[in-house]
Amino acid sequence: MKIDNTGVKRKIHSYIRWLLVFAFILTLTGCAGETPDKAVPSARLPKLDIWIFFDYNTPGTHYLDLWEQLGEEFGYELNVKTFATEELKDKLRISLACDELPDVFAVWGGSFPEFLFDAGACLPVQEYIDASGFSYASGYVSAYRDGNTYIIPCLVEAYAVTYCNRGLMEQMGLSAPKDWQELLDFVDAVNAYNRKNSTDYPAIGFGNKDSWLGELLYTMIVNRENPYALDELMRGKISFTDDVFLDAAAKIDELNRHHAFAEDFMQTGEVESAENFVKNGAVLMPHQSTIVYYLMENMGEDAIELIQFPDCSDGAFPDYEAYLMNANHEMTPGLCINKKTAYADDAAKICLEFSRRVNEINVTNYGYLNYMNDSSLSVPENLPEPVRQFRAMVDNRKHDTSFWYAVMPKENADKWQNYTKKLYAGVLTPEEFVKEVEGCLEFSQ
């Protein structure tokens, strides 16, 4: 007999459908396979995007580590991205045009960030600084021409210095030059060593692709001729046709004729020139004081000596080492805050606390200069010798000269560096250089 089980099948299919629906409901409500007291995920933290430039001027990683610590303390997700200095400058220009600036961004000061200030892109921070109770050393916090302060300092003071590769000097039987003639003899001796040993060490490790190191060396020579020349030029007491400026240009030309630099120095960037020095690629290197720890970390504390550029005044300033050239003081590099950020108050507090802690670490751990009026901070007793050499220069200094680019309006500053680049490239003679520059010189008031 044939059994009709159609009804049974229908009931079974119905039960299966209901079981599937019930299981699906349990899944949606979180009950399937879950404990009743499962915690609900917390809301996402507010986020701040932060752009900074890669800073090998300071040892260790505390510039990055601090952001992570501050994010935890303030309850923020801090999304930090690092860039090369020139790359960050380009990104800021493009981001401003596209209205895509991050919440916080580092700027290399001087006239560079003026386009950001003029566009109203940066948050005024003077009230936040006043409310914090923090006191910065003279010159570190400065108002823009509209009366507002836009930069929170967070970078160490930098002076123009000259690094010596002790190992190479010992290998060549040389000592650090102290005046111009000794420098020329030094260059000739290095070149003679190269010819004898089939080596290619440049006497002066130098890269002028980025232009500013060329300006730095030229102004270092001016400062060794007359440490008050820039002040007199800015006050109108002398003009750029004065002998000191022509003589400094002639000395650059003389270094070129003595083959003091590497053949490709005009195509070598600042970072690359420092890397070359680290790899024993040069005997001397004019640069700024803040990379001393980077050099020691990669070469060894005993591998370098830190001196001022040789005297170029024919004995007029025998204490030439006491006249320093400040590479970034008027530039006041630091942090800016996007005026359109949704978290202005907290961003300002985070940046100010970052500034305070960076200064504390830099001073108490590494002996950098204190940019805050905090007398409780003291430098370590056993500083590395190159750092002690620098501290002695600073402690005994008689006069600071500005970095020229920092005290010129942006358009003039760019022209100025372009002319120095042409001088090094041999496109302009010293006489032509002085004549061309005379027409573009202007200083910010």
Residue pairs with C-beta under 8 A, 6 or more apart in sequence:
23 32
26 32
30 38
44 77
45 71
45 75
45 76
45 77
46 75
46 76
46 77
46 342
46 343
46 346
47 76
47 77
47 78
47 79
48 76
48 77
48 78
48 79
48 102
48 103
48 104
48 341
48 343
48 346
48 347
48 350
49 79
49 81
49 102
49 103
49 104
50 67
50 78
50 79
50 80
50 81
50 102
50 103
50 104
50 105
51 80
51 81
51 82
51 83
51 88
51 91
51 92
51 102
51 104
51 105
51 106
52 63
52 80
52 81
52 82
52 83
52 88
52 105
52 106
53 82
53 83
53 84
53 85
53 87
53 88
53 106
53 108
54 82
54 83
54 84
54 85
55 63
55 155
56 271
56 274
56 291
56 294
57 155
57 156
57 158
57 288
57 290
57 291
57 293
57 294
58 156
58 290
58 293
58 358
58 362
58 366
58 368
59 293
59 294
59 297
59 366
62 358
62 361
63 358
64 80
64 82
66 354
66 357
66 358
67 78
67 80
67 354
68 78
70 76
70 78
70 350
70 353
70 354
71 77
71 78
74 346
74 349
74 350
76 343
76 346
76 350
78 350
81 102
83 91
84 271
85 108
86 210
88 105
88 106
89 108
89 112
92 101
92 105
92 107
92 116
93 115
95 101
95 102
96 115
96 116
96 119
96 121
101 121
101 338
101 340
102 338
103 337
103 338
103 341
103 343
103 347
104 335
104 336
104 337
104 338
104 341
104 347
104 350
104 351
105 335
105 336
105 338
106 154
106 333
106 334
106 335
106 336
107 113
107 116
107 151
107 333
107 334
107 335
107 336
108 328
108 331
108 333
109 151
109 328
109 330
109 331
109 332
109 333
109 334
109 406
110 330
110 331
110 332
110 403
110 405
110 406
110 407
110 413
111 405
111 406
111 408
111 409
111 410
111 413
111 444
112 331
112 410
113 122
113 150
113 151
113 336
114 144
114 410
115 410
116 122
116 150
116 336
117 144
117 146
117 148
117 150
120 339
121 338
121 339
121 340
122 150
122 336
122 337
122 338
122 339
123 150
123 336
123 337
123 338
123 339
123 341
123 344
123 347
123 348
124 148
124 149
124 150
125 149
125 150
125 151
125 152
125 337
125 348
125 351
126 141
126 143
126 148
126 149
128 345
128 348
128 349
128 352
129 136
129 141
129 149
129 152
129 352
132 349
132 352
134 352
134 355
134 356
134 372
135 372
135 373
135 374
136 153
136 371
136 372
136 373
137 370
137 371
137 372
137 373
139 329
139 330
139 332
140 153
140 329
140 332
140 371
141 149
141 151
141 153
141 332
142 149
142 151
142 330
142 332
143 149
144 150
150 336
151 332
151 333
151 334
151 335
151 336
152 334
152 335
152 336
152 337
152 348
152 351
152 352
152 355
153 332
153 333
153 334
153 355
153 371
154 333
154 334
154 335
154 351
154 354
154 355
154 358
154 359
155 328
155 333
155 334
156 290
156 362
156 368
156 369
156 371
157 289
157 290
157 326
157 328
157 329
157 368
157 369
157 371
158 288
158 289
158 290
158 326
158 327
158 328
159 288
159 289
159 324
159 325
159 326
159 327
159 390
159 393
159 394
160 216
160 219
160 220
160 223
160 286
160 287
160 288
160 289
160 309
160 324
160 325
160 326
160 327
160 403
161 286
161 287
161 288
161 289
161 306
161 307
161 308
161 309
161 390
161 393
162 220
162 284
162 285
162 286
162 287
162 306
162 307
162 308
162 309
162 310
163 277
163 284
163 285
163 286
163 287
163 292
163 295
163 304
163 305
163 306
164 176
164 283
164 284
164 304
164 305
164 306
164 307
165 277
165 280
165 282
165 283
165 284
165 285
165 299
165 303
165 304
166 302
166 303
166 304
166 305
167 280
167 303
168 201
168 280
168 282
168 283
169 175
169 176
169 283
172 189
172 190
172 193
172 283
173 189
174 186
174 189
174 190
174 283
176 305
176 307
177 183
177 185
177 186
177 310
178 310
178 311
179 310
179 311
179 312
179 314
179 315
180 251
180 310
180 311
180 312
180 314
182 310
183 310
184 254
184 258
186 203
186 283
186 284
187 203
187 204
187 255
187 258
187 259
187 260
188 258
190 201
190 202
190 203
190 283
191 203
191 258
191 259
193 199
193 201
194 200
194 201
200 262
201 280
201 281
201 282
201 283
202 260
202 261
202 262
202 265
202 281
202 282
202 283
203 260
203 261
203 282
203 283
203 284
204 255
204 260
204 261
204 282
204 283
204 284
204 285
204 286
205 262
205 273
205 276
205 277
205 281
205 282
205 283
205 284
205 285
206 213
206 214
206 217
206 261
206 262
206 265
206 268
206 273
206 282
206 285
206 286
207 213
207 265
207 268
207 269
207 270
207 272
207 273
207 276
208 214
208 265
208 266
208 268
208 421
208 424
209 266
209 267
209 268
209 269
209 270
209 272
210 269
210 270
211 417
211 418
211 420
211 421
212 270
212 405
212 417
213 270
213 273
213 286
213 287
214 417
214 420
214 421
214 423
214 424
215 403
215 404
215 405
215 416
215 417
215 420
216 286
216 287
216 288
216 325
216 327
216 403
217 252
217 286
217 309
218 248
218 249
218 252
218 420
218 423
219 230
219 248
219 325
219 401
219 403
219 404
220 286
220 309
220 325
221 248
221 251
221 252
221 309
221 312
222 229
222 230
222 244
222 245
222 248
223 229
223 230
223 309
223 323
223 325
223 401
224 308
224 309
224 310
224 311
224 312
224 313
224 317
224 320
224 323
225 244
225 247
225 248
225 312
225 313
226 232
226 244
226 313
226 316
226 317
227 317
227 320
227 323
227 398
227 399
227 401
228 399
229 238
229 242
229 244
229 245
230 401
230 402
230 404
231 401
232 238
233 239
233 240
233 242
233 441
233 443
234 407
234 443
238 244
239 438
240 434
240 437
240 438
240 441
241 434
241 438
245 434
245 437
246 430
246 431
246 434
247 312
248 312
249 423
249 430
249 433
249 434
250 430
251 312
252 423
252 424
252 430
253 423
253 426
253 429
253 430
255 261
256 424
256 426
262 268
262 276
262 281
262 282
265 273
265 424
266 421
266 424
266 425
268 276
273 282
273 285
273 287
274 285
274 287
274 291
274 294
274 295
275 281
276 282
277 285
277 295
278 295
278 298
278 299
286 309
288 327
288 328
289 306
289 327
289 390
290 368
292 304
292 306
292 384
292 386
292 387
292 390
293 366
293 387
295 303
295 304
295 386
296 303
296 304
296 384
296 386
301 384
301 385
301 386
302 385
304 386
305 386
305 389
306 386
306 389
306 390
307 321
307 389
308 320
308 321
308 324
308 393
310 320
311 317
311 318
311 320
313 320
317 323
319 398
321 393
321 396
322 393
322 396
322 397
322 398
322 399
323 397
323 398
323 399
323 401
324 393
324 394
324 397
324 399
324 400
324 401
325 400
325 401
325 402
325 403
326 400
326 401
326 402
326 403
327 403
328 403
328 406
329 400
329 402
329 403
329 406
330 402
330 403
330 406
330 407
331 403
331 405
331 406
334 355
335 351
335 354
335 355
337 344
337 347
337 348
337 351
341 347
355 372
356 372
359 370
359 371
359 372
359 374
359 377
360 374
360 377
362 368
363 369
363 370
363 377
363 378
363 379
364 377
364 378
364 379
364 380
365 380
366 380
366 387
367 379
367 380
367 383
367 387
367 391
369 394
370 377
379 391
383 391
404 413
404 416
405 413
405 416
405 417
406 413
407 443
407 444
408 416
408 441
408 442
408 443
408 444
409 442
409 443
409 444
412 440
412 441
412 442
415 440
416 437
416 440
416 441
419 428
419 433
419 436
419 437
419 440
420 433
422 428
422 433
422 436
423 430
423 433
428 436
